[in-house]
């Protein structure tokens, strides 16, 4: 993955996306503390429907550390979310979402309780993304107003969501963030530490509780979600986080008020400045009544829903394609090479390095045209070869294998191509055979 791409994908995992395809996301949990993997759980229509028919007795389960889930549970909150991402000193992308959040209990299945979430009259403001015009904002607001569902396990973790299949990627990310606001643990202790999964990865947390006041502090990430899955923090990619979520709970252990402020700093082995993501969110209870009208909604809407988890990678494919299209624009391989020749700063070169990768992923013929310039050993050739290696596409691997085997190319360029092939997340058989052949090349160089 190109160095700039590493940062962009990290932003997608934490914060938001507008121009570059990065999606606004929030915290939550996907697995119990005993599990060491994150899994996507499917939804069985028959199971969900039968669970609805036997949704359980009228009862309040707020004794001790439990949160209440009862038939007729219905709450309305004032919601505000503001998340901003500073990609560099000049580029900041931000979302502001405001509206009324409707939360209703709908069923219980496999130990998890499902709630229906709906944003009434949402207002979305996108800052720093000129491509999101007024019509696009209205379309996104309409998608935000569509109801969706979240499953909460006995520990209070959001284990799954069901969202409309046609939900745009940006909205799906915002829905994940909204659901994550209802993710918090309770225990009969004044303080405890835990491990949770959020949209950035696996995070160690610390809770403190005094009466009806609960705070959660994220300490450090044990594994980070990247385009290729969960990876351990390293000098290639790391995320530091500070700040906390502060809850004021009522007698049923649901929030009367919530304030969240967190700042994440994404760093990698580049000369670019860290990407800084700031998240601020609040919930304020407006009403609490008994309303059972939502009880049949899941069964009615299930055929049009799709399951996702807060660390689902389905967003990445869409975000990646969007980012690639934005990077490449109207460039051709030849005009991209001209840009590389003219680049004067490290930031320009890093951007163009990522553009090489994007172009190779979008156009299977581009790699063969770009690699011709890689036969020499200079700065431009190194950026091209490195960008092709980072793209991971089959056409890029073929182009690099041909360069490794090209005895008319300078040896340094061939070695660069061999090293670049090592970046491929899934090397093709042709790549492996090409490297094996190069290792046994009769050429004494």
N, C-alpha and C positions, 0 to 999 in steps of 0.2 A: 504494500500500500504506500502511495506517495506520502511524503512527510506532511504536506498540507492536507491531504485526504485524512490522515490519522486525526488531525485536529478537528476537521469538519465532522467526521463521524463521531468523535467524542462529544462535540456540541450536540449532535443529534441525539445521543444517548442521554444527555443531561437536560438540555434546555429548550431550544426552539429552532425553527427554520422559517425562513421566508425566501430570499433569493436563492440561497445555496441548497435548499431542500432539507434543512435541519428542522427537526420537529420538536415542538414544545411538549415536554414530558415531565412526569413527577415521580414520587416515590411510591413504594408498595412492596408486597412480598409475593413470591411465587411458590415457595417451598417451605416446609417445616425446617426448624434448625437442624434436625438430624440429617436432612438431605444435602448431598454435596453437588447436586445438579439442578438445573432449571429446566422444567419440562413444560410443553404446551399440552394442555388437557383439552380433549374434545368434548362435545356436548351431545348427549343422546336425547332425542326429542321425546321418546317414550318415558325415559327416566325423569326428565324435567316435568312432563305433563303429570305423571303419577305423583310426583312430589307436590305439585300444586294442589292436587285433589286431596292430599293428606298433609296439609301444611302445618299441622300441629295445633295444640290447644291454645286458647287465649291465656297467655301467661306473660309475666314480666320476669326476665332473667337478669336482674341487675344486682343480685346479692353478691357480696364479696367483690371479686375482680371481674365479673362477667358484665358484658354489655347487653342491654335489653333488645330483644327481637320479639315482637308480638304481633298478632293479627291486628290490623288497623293502625300499625305504627306509621306515622306520617309527619314529616317535619319540613319546614320551609326555611331556608337560609338566604341571607344576602351574601353573595359571593363576589370577590374581587381577586384577580390574579394579574400580576405584572412580572414578566420575565424578560430580561435583556441579556444579550450576548455581545460582548465587545471582542470582535475578531482581531482588531488592531486599533491603533490610536485614532484612525479615521473612520472605521466601519463598525457601527453598532446596529444590531437588529433587535427589535423588541415587539412583544405582544402585550396588549392590555385587554382583559376580558372582564366584563361585569354583567351581572344578571341575578336572577333569583333561582336558587337550586332547590328542586323538589326531590325529597328522599322518601321512599316508601318501601316497606318490607313486602316481598311478594312470595317467597317460598323458602323451604329448607331442603337440602339434598346432600347426601354424603358428608354430613357434619358441617357443611358450609351454608350460611344464610345468604340469600340473594336479595339485593335491594335494587329498586328501579330509580334511576337518576335522570332528571330532566331539567334542562336550563330553560327558564322562561324568559322570553324577550332578551336574549343575550346581545350584548354590544361588544364588537371586536374592533380593536384599533391596532393596525400594523404599522410600525415605525421603522423607517430605514429600508423599506422594500417597495420601490416605485412600481414594480410589476403587479402588486396587489392593489388594483384600482377600486373604485366604489362598487362596481358591479361584482367584482370578485369577492369583496368584503361581504356584500349582501348574500352571496351564495354560501360563503363560509358560515355566516350567522345562521342561515336557514339549516345548514347541516348540524351546527352546534345545538340547535333547538330539538333535534331528534332524540327521543329517549334511548337510553342504553342501560345495561345491567352490570352489577358488580357482585362477585361472590366473596364473602368475608368468612374466614375460618375461625375456629374457637379462640385462637390467640389474637384475633383482630387484624390478621393480615389479608390483604386483597390478593386472592389466589387466581382469579380469572375475571375477564370481562366479556360481555356479549355486546357487540356494536353492529349497527346496520352495515350490510356488506358494501354499500356504495359510499361509505364515509370517506371523504378526502383524507390523505395522509396527515395533513396539518391538523385537521379537526380530530382525527383519531389520537394524535399525540396530546391535544388539549383534553380530550375525554379521559385519557389515562391520568393526566395530572389531577383533574377534578376528583376522580375516584380515589387517587392516592391520599387526598386530604382526609379521607375517612379511615386510613390505615394507621392504627396505633395499638400498642400493647397495653394490657393492664395486668397488675399483679398485686398480691397482698403484702407488698413490701414498700419501703420508702424509696429504694433505688435498686436498679438492676441493669445489667448489660445484656445485649442480645445481638443477634445477627439477622439482617433482613436483606431482601433483594429489592432494589428499586430500579428505575429505568437506566441507571448508570452502571449497575452491577451489584455485587455482594458487598454490603457495608456493615461495619460494626457500629452499634448504636449504644447510647446510654440513656436510660429513663430515670426520672426523679418524680416522685408524687407526694404531695402534701395536701391532704383533704381533697378538695375538688380541683386542685391545680396539678396538671401533668405537663412535663417537658420532655422532649426528645432531642438529643444531640447526636449528630452523625460524627463519628470519630475518624474513620479511615476506610478506604475501600480495599477489600482483600482481593477482589477480582473486578475487572472493568469490562463492560460490554463494548466490543469493537465489531467491525463488519464481519469478521471471521469467527465471532463467538466471544466467550468470556476468557480474558487473558489476565495474567498476573501483572501488577504494576511494575514498570521498569523505566529505564531512562528513555525508552522509545515512546512510552505513553504512561502518564500518571495523572491522577486527579486528586487535588487537595480540596477539602471541604470544611467550612466553618459556619456557625450559626445554629439556630434551633427552631423547633416548633413548640409553641406554648398553647396548651388546651385548658379551657375551663369547662369542667364536666358538670352535668346535672345528676339528678337522682337515678336516672336510667343509664348513666355512664356514657351518654352521648354529648357531643360538644354544645355548650351554650355559646362559646366563642373560641375562635382559633386564630392565631397569628403565626405566620411562618416567614422567616427571613434566612436565606442560605446563600452563601457565595462559594462557587466552585471555580478552581483554577486548573485549567488543563494544560499540561506541558508535555513536550516531546523533544526528540533529538533534532531540533531545527534551530535556525537562527531567528525564527519569528518570535514575537512576544507571546506570552501565555494568553490563551483564550480565557476570558473571565465571564462567567455566567452568574447572574444575580436573579434570585427568585424571591418574590414577595407575594404572599397570599393571605386572605382572611375569610373567615366564615362568621356570621353573626345570626343567631337563631331569631327568626321573626315570629314563627307560630309552631305549635305542637298540638295536633288534634288526632282524633280517631277517624280514619278514612280507609275503607276497604276497597275502594274502586280500582286500585292497581293490582288486586290479587290475581286476576285472570290475564293480565297483560303479557306476561312472559310466554304463556302457551299460545296466545294469539300472534305474537310477533316473532316467535322463535324461527320459523322458516326463512325469515328475511335477515337473520342475524348471523354473525360469524364470531367464533371464539378468538380472543387474543389475550396475551399476558403482557404485563408491563415491560418485560424485556423481550417481547417478540421481535424477531428480526424482519418481519414482513414489511415494516416501515422502511428498513434500510434499502431494500431493492428500489422502491419508489424514490426515496431521497437520493440514492446514488445516481439514478438515471437523471433526475432533475438537476443535480449538481453538475453532472457531466455535460448536459446540454448547455447549462449556463456558462461553464468554463470554455467550451469549444466555440460557441457562437457560430460565426460564419467562417472561421478559420479553415484553411486547407493544410495538408501536411507541409506544403511548400511555404505557405505564409507563416505557419508556426515556426518553421526553421528560421525564416527571416527574423521573426520576433526574438528567437533565442540568440541569434547572431547580434542583435542590437541591444539585448538586455544588459544593464549596467549595475543593478543592485542585486543583493542576495534575495530580497523579497520578490523582485521580478522573476528571478530564476526559479525560486521555489514555486511561484504561481504557474510558470510555464512548464515546469517539471510535472505538476499535477495535470496540466492541460494535455501533455503528451499521453499520460495514462488514460485520461478521459476520452481522448480522440481514439485511442486504440480499442477501448471498450465499445465505443459507438459505431466504429467503422472497421470491419474486419480486414479491409484492404489498406488501411492507413499505416499499419505497422511496417509492412514491406516497403512502403515509400519512405517512411521515416528512417528506417534502419540503414538505408544507403548512406545517410550522412554520418552514421555511427562507425564507419569503417576506419576513420582516422582517430587519433587519440588527442582530443582537445576538450575544452570545457563544454562546448555545444554537444559534441558526440557523447560525452559522459552524461549530460542531462537527458538526452534522448534514450540512451541505453538504460539508464536508471528508471526513467519514466515507463518504458516498455516493460521492464521487469516488475515494476510496482503494479501495473495494470492487471497482471495475472491472466489475461485473455489467451485463448489458444492461438490466435493469430500473432500475438506478441511473442509467445513462446516459440512459435515456428520461425519468426523473423530473427530472434536471438540465437536460436539453434543454427540457423544458416550463417549468422555472423561468426559464431564459434568455429564453424567448420570452414570458413572462408580463409584459405591460406594466403590470399592476396591482401588481406587486411592486416594492419599492424598488430603485433602480438598483444600489446596493451589493450587494444579495443576488443580483441577476442577474449581476453581474460575478464575485462569488464562485463562482457556479455554473459560469460559463465557465472560470474558472481551475481549478476542481475537475475539470472534464471533461478538462483537459490531463493529469491523472494517469493516465487510463485506459491500460493497456498495449496494448490492442487496440481503438481507437475504432471504433464501429460506423458504418455509412454514415449512419444517422440522426443520430448525433452530429456527424459532419463537415458534413452538410447544415444542421443546426441552428446550428452555429457560423458557417457561412458566411452564413446568413440573418441572424443577429444582427449580424454585421459590416456588413451592408448595411441595417440597420434604419433606417427613415425617421425614427424618433423621435430628435430632436436630442440627447437625453440619452445 
